[in-house]
């Protein structure tokens, strides 16, 4: 079917949609541009889109968890049960020794109540189970005294016991309670004991009374305990209830029992391999069990769960398997979930999402997708070091809380909000992101050793490499200068060099067959430098890249850092800088591989020709106040220096390569960031700290990136927040005193929910785009105004336009006529400053007190935060909805006045008399009416194959045609001969 036929017929057949929409659909199907599609091609595209949608939906439904929380330890023995009371919005926990814990909805402990009685002492009582009776505001507690006690939750006293059911033949081990939502009088209490017996009490008038009360008691409100004997229930003395029982578990302990109204059956289980799971149906008219079904599961199970909408029973097997059963098919399971390496001790359905939790004895939690029968999440829970423990597993689906109890310690795993609506680019946290300007692609990696490639124009995923480093995460990536090779580094100690078809060409043996942390890879013309786990640089020289496995060579400069190197940057032709954990920045000559200077914000240290790192232990190689000879603190009291570990770590380094005249102006050409949220500007020629400011206060270590034009600085913090700064005119010239004022802030926004792991910028037409990756599994694209373009992995693709949006302004500005005209940017957090001294405008604010900073008091580095950041408050000029920033341009003093009226200009003669200058008649030999062929006719015009294809291809095609014709003619001759011979016979 051609394009025109498809556009004409599809709206008629389907009855909706426009021709333009079906034309776009045709173009998506016709990838080969044959101007014709088939039914198979159309169905293939639809199936691919549906499969992509299904995969995205499934990945978006994976819950994200907050950090584990240990609740206060109030119990002395193993916790037996955790329940949530919907009526009072409280949690209840009960332990083996009989202590009941009452918790508020926010999990704050409300009270502790011991469950005791006059006849039974606490030391002789073991609580085995607890169930809530929500319809009558009671709880039922079973114990080893062969009793079930019913406690009132609405009493003024501490849970008085209203009923005590005693005389049971064996100790009840598990219980379950169900009531009819349409008729709360109808309810069923089921329990199983250690003798293999399953029993049920069916209540008919639960709202009035659970059992018949003695005639002496007038109402249930009296604080008296009514003792009920089991024989009374068997004999039918209590008309408001009836009992049912069966003994199909052959003296095995009943581990779990539930009653399900949709099946109208009781499901129970044991750890035996015979009659492991038993389903018992009843006939309501006769009140007898009429049908029983049993599942025989090899090695038995610990527990089970039933999903009524899916009609599936999930069993936690001792054989390390989770099996899914149809209640009506006992021969074999409908599905087996493999993945646990120890016996499974708990299973529970995530009902709304059709998922399943399973927990094994080796403390591994898995979440399964039931439809695909795949494990979509795995978490190890090393909360207890003991190998022998009593484990309790409970998932509160309404609140998204998962409780796991190890003996008497209760642990909480809470789901993060809106996980189902959050778009993710990777299933695991993203570790690094790069931009390839040659292919216009964004490259991202995650902790599951997956590398994904995305189109920057649309956000579409192009391809994906999985298992690049096995099970190890990819910690960093880099591109070679041609951007045709990708280097990936992993804590397994290897760096792999890939082409964009997924072929690995070389493996750099960084760790020498041991695990190391690789934080950055720097690819230069002749070498590959690697840093991250040692105080020395690891170097690979390109002339050694002949074998597949490449070994490192020795760095001639040795180990000059006193702490691990975290980052590096290179400035052509030969300047290399490296930053370490203790805040030191070393300047190297890349050609000689020797260091020649050390930069630090708080002290000055000279390089030693023979530095022995073993003489000073690593624990003491940080910021030390007892400096040796040749080392000096830069005019600051030692008590004022922040010696907190990691607060001066250099996380990123970047050269301002677009600034060409730094040697003349004395401005900054190196930017560093890291611990405590600081950003620092350095001049490596003068070996001086030019400026420093706190970009993210109280956020911890930050990262950054700078665009190629050196106009925008982008910083990101562990909270997922980004800030964009205008540094185009920041620290361009030399200042006697250190600059403490931050550059103009363009925008501050939070595109991610977790830590920013990597930042990158790219130029798209006239726009500068920011690419940020996060530990929340997403990679976002935004512009420098903070407008979010999209997140890679979202359903709808985007189209990036080159128009630059105007910044949003959140403050009231003065009238336009009151201020001079200018153009400025307005940050979200407040206007950036331009002093009256810098702008030349005299604008005073009487209500604004200013505190001055004496230049003589600020000529040294390293003052305390209270004293060193005492800044001069500036006044600002508003203009056209913005502010006048500082400008070093010579045109800043020009004034634009009102334009004078222009006098009327006479038209030129060639416009008045065109016949004198332009010929009317065409030249001889030219056709009078030149008809230009239309584009459609040009495309349909025939072309000569001989002028387009090589002669060898044409000759080969001609020979193939001749051979085909000869073969066909021979075949016809043989068939004619056979027919003639048959006729003759």
DOPASE-989599 format. One record per residue (C-alpha): x, y, z; residue in three letters. Coordinates in steps of 0.2 Angstrom, whole numbers, plus 5000, padded with zeros to 4 digits. Example, Ala and Ser with C-alpha at 12.3 -4.5 7.8 and 13.67 -1.06 7.14 Angstrom:
2
506249785039Ala/506849955036Ser/
# end
This chain:
985
500050005000Unk/500750174995Unk/500750335006Unk/499250404997Unk/498250244998Unk/498650225016Unk/498150405020Unk/496550395011Unk/495950225017Unk/496450225036Unk/495350365041Unk/493850275032Unk/494150105040Unk/494550165058Unk/493350315058Unk/494550435067Unk/496150525064Unk/496750645051Unk/497650615035Unk/499150705041Unk/499250595057Unk/499250435046Unk/500550515034Unk/501650535049Unk/501250355054Unk/501750295037Unk/503450385038Unk/503850295054Unk/503450125046Unk/504250155030Unk/506050165037Unk/506850105020Unk/505850245011Unk/505150124998Unk/503550224997Unk/502650065001Unk/502249965017Unk/501449795021Unk/500349735035Unk/501849645043Unk/502849815044Unk/501349905052Unk/501049775065Unk/502949765069Unk/502949945073Unk/501449935084Unk/502049785094Unk/503749875096Unk/502850035103Unk/501749935114Unk/503249835121Unk/504249995124Unk/502750065133Unk/502549905143Unk/504349905148Unk/504350095153Unk/502750065164Unk/503549915172Unk/505150005176Unk/504250155182Unk/503250045195Unk/504849985203Unk/504750065221Unk/506150175227Unk/506550155246Unk/507150275259Unk/508650225270Unk/508250085283Unk/507650145300Unk/507850045316Unk/506350075327Unk/506650085346Unk/506949915354Unk/505549895367Unk/505449705366Unk/506549575375Unk/506049425365Unk/505649395346Unk/504249495338Unk/502849385333Unk/501649505324Unk/501549675317Unk/499749745312Unk/498949915308Unk/497349965315Unk/496350065302Unk/495050125315Unk/496250205326Unk/497750225314Unk/498950145326Unk/500250005324Unk/500249855336Unk/501749745339Unk/501749595350Unk/503249495356Unk/503549315362Unk/503649365381Unk/501849445380Unk/502349635378Unk/501149735367Unk/501849895359Unk/500650035353Unk/501350145340Unk/500650305332Unk/500450315313Unk/502150405312Unk/502950265321Unk/503150355337Unk/503050245353Unk/501450275362Unk/501350145376Unk/501949975381Unk/500649855388Unk/501049685396Unk/499749545392Unk/499549455408Unk/498149365418Unk/497849315436Unk/498049135432Unk/499549135421Unk/501149225426Unk/502149315412Unk/503649205413Unk/502549055409Unk/501649135394Unk/502249135376Unk/501249235364Unk/501049145347Unk/499949255336Unk/498949415336Unk/497549465324Unk/496449625324Unk/494549615324Unk/494249785316Unk/492349775315Unk/492149755334Unk/493749855339Unk/494549705347Unk/496149605346Unk/496349415348Unk/497949345356Unk/498449165356Unk/499649095368Unk/500548935373Unk/499248915387Unk/498048845374Unk/496948995375Unk/496349135364Unk/496049305373Unk/494949445366Unk/495449615372Unk/494449775370Unk/495249925361Unk/493950055366Unk/494050035385Unk/494750175396Unk/495850045404Unk/497349965396Unk/496649835385Unk/495549735397Unk/495149555392Unk/493349525388Unk/493349345382Unk/494449205386Unk/494249055375Unk/495148905384Unk/495048715383Unk/495848705366Unk/496648535362Unk/498348605357Unk/499248765356Unk/498648885342Unk/500148935332Unk/499349055319Unk/497749145317Unk/496749245304Unk/495149355305Unk/493949405291Unk/492349505291Unk/491049545278Unk/491249725273Unk/489349735268Unk/488749645284Unk/490049665298Unk/489049545309Unk/489749405298Unk/491549355302Unk/492649205303Unk/494149175315Unk/495249035309Unk/496748965318Unk/497948815317Unk/498848725330Unk/500348615333Unk/499348455331Unk/498948485313Unk/497148535316Unk/496348685307Unk/494848755316Unk/493648905312Unk/492349005322Unk/491049085311Unk/490149225320Unk/488449275315Unk/488049425326Unk/489849495329Unk/489249675331Unk/488049625345Unk/489149495354Unk/490449375349Unk/489949245362Unk/488449215373Unk/488649305389Unk/488149245406Unk/486449305413Unk/487249395427Unk/488149515415Unk/487049645408Unk/488249715394Unk/489949695387Unk/490449855394Unk/490749785411Unk/492649755414Unk/492349575418Unk/493149425408Unk/491949295401Unk/492749125400Unk/492249025386Unk/492548835385Unk/492948755368Unk/491748615372Unk/490348735373Unk/490648795356Unk/490748615349Unk/489048565358Unk/488148715350Unk/487848805366Unk/488248975359Unk/486949015345Unk/487849165339Unk/489349065332Unk/489748895325Unk/491348795322Unk/492148705308Unk/493748595308Unk/494848475299Unk/496448365302Unk/497248345285Unk/499048405291Unk/499448235300Unk/500048305316Unk/501248435308Unk/501248605315Unk/500148725305Unk/501248875301Unk/499948985292Unk/498048995289Unk/496949115281Unk/495049115276Unk/494649195259Unk/492949245255Unk/493149245236Unk/493549055237Unk/492449035252Unk/493848915258Unk/495148905271Unk/496948895266Unk/498248815277Unk/500048765276Unk/501448665285Unk/503348635282Unk/502948445277Unk/503148385259Unk/501448295261Unk/499848395261Unk/500948555262Unk/499548665257Unk/497748625260Unk/496148705253Unk/494548665262Unk/492848715255Unk/491248705265Unk/489348695261Unk/488448825270Unk/486848735272Unk/487548585281Unk/489048675289Unk/490148535284Unk/491748515274Unk/491348445258Unk/492948465247Unk/494748465251Unk/496248495240Unk/498048475245Unk/499648525236Unk/501248415239Unk/502748525238Unk/504548455239Unk/505448495255Unk/503848595261Unk/503648785263Unk/503748915276Unk/502349025272Unk/501149075258Unk/500049215252Unk/498449225241Unk/498049355228Unk/496149355225Unk/496149455209Unk/497549355200Unk/496849195209Unk/498649145213Unk/499449065228Unk/501249105231Unk/502248985242Unk/503949015250Unk/504848855248Unk/506248775258Unk/507048725241Unk/507448915237Unk/506048935225Unk/504449045225Unk/503048945216Unk/501449015210Unk/499948905210Unk/498148905203Unk/497048845218Unk/496148725206Unk/497748645198Unk/498748545211Unk/499848445199Unk/501148575195Unk/501348765198Unk/500948895185Unk/502548985188Unk/504248965197Unk/505249115202Unk/507049075203Unk/508449185210Unk/508549155229Unk/510149055235Unk/509349015252Unk/507648955258Unk/506249075256Unk/505549115273Unk/504149255268Unk/503149305253Unk/501849435251Unk/500949515237Unk/500949695232Unk/499149685227Unk/498849845217Unk/500449825207Unk/500249645204Unk/502049615211Unk/502649495224Unk/503949515239Unk/504949375244Unk/506249365258Unk/507549225260Unk/508549165275Unk/510149245269Unk/509249415272Unk/508949455253Unk/507349545248Unk/506749525230Unk/505249605221Unk/504549505207Unk/503449555192Unk/502049425192Unk/501549445173Unk/503349425167Unk/503949315181Unk/505549415183Unk/506449485198Unk/506449675196Unk/507249725212Unk/508449645224Unk/509049715241Unk/510249635253Unk/509749675272Unk/511249645283Unk/510349705298Unk/510849565309Unk/512549475310Unk/511749325319Unk/511449175307Unk/510049105318Unk/508649225320Unk/506749235321Unk/506149335306Unk/504449425304Unk/503949505287Unk/502549625285Unk/502149745271Unk/500849885275Unk/500349925257Unk/499250075262Unk/500650165269Unk/502050095258Unk/503050025273Unk/503949865274Unk/504349795292Unk/505649665294Unk/505949605312Unk/507549505316Unk/507249435334Unk/506749585344Unk/507349725332Unk/506049795321Unk/506749875305Unk/505749995293Unk/505950015275Unk/504850155268Unk/504450185250Unk/504750355243Unk/503250455237Unk/502650455219Unk/503750325213Unk/502550265200Unk/502450435192Unk/504350465192Unk/505250445175Unk/506850355176Unk/508250335162Unk/509050185171Unk/508450055182Unk/509950085194Unk/510750245200Unk/511650345186Unk/513550375189Unk/514150475174Unk/513550565159Unk/514450625143Unk/514050725127Unk/514650665110Unk/514650825099Unk/515050715083Unk/513550605084Unk/512450725094Unk/512150595108Unk/512150585126Unk/512950435135Unk/512550385152Unk/513050245163Unk/512450165179Unk/512950055194Unk/512249895185Unk/513649915172Unk/512449975158Unk/512850115145Unk/511450195136Unk/511450315121Unk/510150445119Unk/509850575105Unk/509950755112Unk/508750825099Unk/507250705104Unk/507750605119Unk/507550445110Unk/508650295116Unk/509750235102Unk/510650085109Unk/511150015125Unk/512649905131Unk/512349795146Unk/513649705157Unk/515049805151Unk/516049765167Unk/515049615172Unk/514249645189Unk/515349795194Unk/514749975192Unk/515350095180Unk/516150235190Unk/516750355176Unk/516850375158Unk/517850475145Unk/517850505126Unk/519450515116Unk/519850675107Unk/519050615091Unk/517550565101Unk/517450395091Unk/518050295106Unk/517250275123Unk/518250235139Unk/517350165154Unk/518150135171Unk/517550025185Unk/517949975203Unk/518549805196Unk/520149895192Unk/519949895173Unk/519650025160Unk/518949965144Unk/519050055127Unk/517450035116Unk/516850085099Unk/515050135096Unk/514549965090Unk/514949885107Unk/516649815102Unk/517949815116Unk/519649855108Unk/520749865124Unk/520749835142Unk/521849945153Unk/522449855168Unk/522349995181Unk/522249905197Unk/523549765192Unk/522149635195Unk/521449705211Unk/519949815214Unk/520250005215Unk/519150155214Unk/519350255198Unk/518650435199Unk/519250515183Unk/519950465166Unk/520950605156Unk/521250565138Unk/522650665131Unk/523550655114Unk/524950535119Unk/524350465136Unk/522850415146Unk/522950475164Unk/521950385178Unk/521650445196Unk/520550395210Unk/521250285223Unk/523150325226Unk/524250475228Unk/525050455212Unk/524450465194Unk/524250305184Unk/524850335166Unk/524550235150Unk/525550285134Unk/524750265118Unk/526250185109Unk/525950035121Unk/524150005114Unk/524649855104Unk/524049705115Unk/522249695121Unk/522749695139Unk/523749855142Unk/524849875157Unk/525150045166Unk/526850135166Unk/527750235180Unk/527250415182Unk/528950505182Unk/528450635195Unk/528050505208Unk/526750525223Unk/526750715227Unk/525050715235Unk/524750675253Unk/523050605250Unk/522050515236Unk/521950605220Unk/520050635215Unk/520150735199Unk/521250815186Unk/521150945172Unk/522250985157Unk/522651155149Unk/523651145132Unk/525051135129Unk/525751055144Unk/524951115160Unk/524150975171Unk/523251005188Unk/522650875200Unk/521550895216Unk/521650775231Unk/520550735246Unk/521450855258Unk/521151005247Unk/522851025238Unk/522951065220Unk/524651015212Unk/525251095196Unk/526250985184Unk/527150995168Unk/526450855158Unk/527950845147Unk/529150815160Unk/527850735172Unk/528550845187Unk/527550945199Unk/528151125202Unk/526851205214Unk/525551165227Unk/523951265229Unk/522851265245Unk/521651395252Unk/522351385269Unk/524151345269Unk/525651345258Unk/526751195256Unk/528351175246Unk/528651015236Unk/530050905242Unk/531250825231Unk/531250665240Unk/529550635248Unk/529250475257Unk/527450445260Unk/527750305272Unk/528550425285Unk/526850505288Unk/525350395291Unk/523850415280Unk/522750465294Unk/523950615297Unk/524150665279Unk/522650775280Unk/522650955285Unk/523950965298Unk/524151115309Unk/525951065314Unk/526751105298Unk/528551075295Unk/529951185289Unk/529451265272Unk/527651255276Unk/526651395283Unk/524851445286Unk/524251595276Unk/524051725290Unk/522651635299Unk/522451565317Unk/522651375317Unk/521051365328Unk/520051445314Unk/520451315301Unk/519051195297Unk/519951025300Unk/518450915297Unk/518850765286Unk/518350785268Unk/517750975270Unk/519151035258Unk/519150885246Unk/519250945228Unk/517950855218Unk/518050945201Unk/519351045192Unk/519051145176Unk/520151265166Unk/519351425159Unk/520151395141Unk/519151535133Unk/520051665143Unk/521551705132Unk/522351855141Unk/522551795158Unk/524351815159Unk/524052005155Unk/522552035166Unk/522951925180Unk/521251855182Unk/520651675186Unk/520951535174Unk/520551385185Unk/519051335195Unk/518851205208Unk/517451145219Unk/517151015232Unk/516850995251Unk/515751115261Unk/514951185245Unk/516451295241Unk/516851355223Unk/518651435221Unk/519451535207Unk/521351525204Unk/522651595194Unk/523951465191Unk/525251585183Unk/525251695199Unk/524951535210Unk/523551635219Unk/521751605225Unk/520751745216Unk/519051715223Unk/518051595234Unk/516151585238Unk/514951455245Unk/513851395231Unk/512751275241Unk/512751305260Unk/512651155271Unk/512451035256Unk/514150945258Unk/515250905243Unk/514650975226Unk/515150955208Unk/515251075193Unk/515451095175Unk/515851245164Unk/515251275146Unk/516551295132Unk/516251485131Unk/516651505149Unk/515051605152Unk/514051485163Unk/514551385179Unk/513351245184Unk/513451175201Unk/512551025208Unk/512350955226Unk/511850795235Unk/510050855237Unk/509750855218Unk/509851045216Unk/510651135202Unk/511351315202Unk/511851415186Unk/513051565188Unk/513551695176Unk/515451695176Unk/515751785160Unk/516451945168Unk/516951865185Unk/518751875190Unk/519351935174Unk/520652055181Unk/521852055195Unk/521252105212Unk/522452145227Unk/521152065239Unk/520251905238Unk/518551915230Unk/517251845242Unk/515651905232Unk/514851765222Unk/514551785203Unk/512751835197Unk/511551685200Unk/510551655185Unk/509351515191Unk/509251385205Unk/508151235203Unk/507951055208Unk/507750935193Unk/508150775203Unk/507650695220Unk/509350625224Unk/511250665223Unk/511850745207Unk/513150625201Unk/513750705185Unk/513550865175Unk/513850905156Unk/513551055145Unk/513251065126Unk/512851195113Unk/511351165103Unk/511151305090Unk/511051465100Unk/510551375116Unk/511651305130Unk/510951145137Unk/511351065154Unk/511350875156Unk/511350815173Unk/511250635180Unk/510750585197Unk/510750435209Unk/508850435207Unk/509150345190Unk/508650485179Unk/509650595166Unk/508850775163Unk/509050905150Unk/508751085154Unk/509351255148Unk/510351385157Unk/508651475162Unk/508151325172Unk/506851265160Unk/506751075160Unk/506651015142Unk/506450825147Unk/507050675155Unk/507850535145Unk/506650385146Unk/505050485146Unk/503550425135Unk/503450585124Unk/505050635114Unk/505450825113Unk/506050945100Unk/507351065105Unk/507051245098Unk/508451375096Unk/507451515103Unk/507951575120Unk/506551595133Unk/506551755143Unk/506951725162Unk/505551725174Unk/505551855187Unk/504851835204Unk/505052005212Unk/504152175209Unk/505252295199Unk/505152485197Unk/504352575182Unk/505352565166Unk/505352755164Unk/506252775181Unk/507852675176Unk/509052675162Unk/508852545148Unk/509952395149Unk/509852205148Unk/510152095163Unk/509751925170Unk/508751895186Unk/509051745197Unk/507651655205Unk/508351665223Unk/508551855222Unk/509451985211Unk/511351975209Unk/512352125214Unk/513152275205Unk/513952405216Unk/513752585213Unk/515652595212Unk/515652475198Unk/514252535188Unk/514452715190Unk/512652755195Unk/512252845211Unk/510852755218Unk/510652755237Unk/509552655248Unk/509352745265Unk/508552595273Unk/509952475269Unk/511352475282Unk/513052425275Unk/514452345283Unk/516152375275Unk/517652265273Unk/519352335276Unk/520552285262Unk/521952275274Unk/521052145284Unk/520652035269Unk/522352015261Unk/522651845268Unk/521751675265Unk/520951565277Unk/519951675289Unk/518551605298Unk/516751595291Unk/516051725302Unk/517451855299Unk/518051815281Unk/516351815273Unk/515851995280Unk/515452065263Unk/515052245258Unk/513152255255Unk/512952325237Unk/511552435230Unk/510752385213Unk/510052475198Unk/508552405190Unk/508252415171Unk/506852345160Unk/506352215173Unk/508152165176Unk/509752235185Unk/511352315178Unk/512752195180Unk/514552235182Unk/515352265165Unk/517152285160Unk/516652335142Unk/517152515136Unk/515352535130Unk/514652535147Unk/514752725148Unk/513852765132Unk/512152845134Unk/510752805121Unk/509652955118Unk/508152985108Unk/508452965089Unk/508253125079Unk/507053125064Unk/507853085048Unk/507553205033Unk/506653135018Unk/507853055005Unk/507453064987Unk/507352904977Unk/508852854966Unk/508652874948Unk/508752684945Unk/507052664955Unk/506252814946Unk/506852764928Unk/507152574928Unk/507052554909Unk/508652654908Unk/509552524918Unk/508752354916Unk/508452264900Unk/506752214895Unk/507152094881Unk/508051924884Unk/509751894875Unk/509751804859Unk/509851614860Unk/508851614876Unk/507151544877Unk/505851674879Unk/504751574892Unk/505951474903Unk/504951344912Unk/505751274928Unk/505351094932Unk/504351064948Unk/505150964962Unk/503950824960Unk/504350804941Unk/506250814945Unk/506050674958Unk/505150564945Unk/506350594931Unk/507250444924Unk/509050424927Unk/510450334919Unk/511150184929Unk/512750184919Unk/513150364925Unk/512850314943Unk/513450134946Unk/515250064943Unk/515549964927Unk/515949804937Unk/514249804946Unk/513249834929Unk/514249694921Unk/513949574935Unk/512049614935Unk/512049584916Unk/512849414918Unk/511649374931Unk/510149414920Unk/510849314906Unk/511149164917Unk/509349174923Unk/508649184906Unk/509749034900Unk/509148934915Unk/507348974912Unk/507448924893Unk/508248764898Unk/506948724910Unk/505548764897Unk/506448654884Unk/506448504896Unk/504648524901Unk/504148524883Unk/505148364879Unk/504248274893Unk/502548324887Unk/502948274870Unk/503648104876Unk/502048074887Unk/500948114872Unk/501847994861Unk/501647854874Unk/
# end
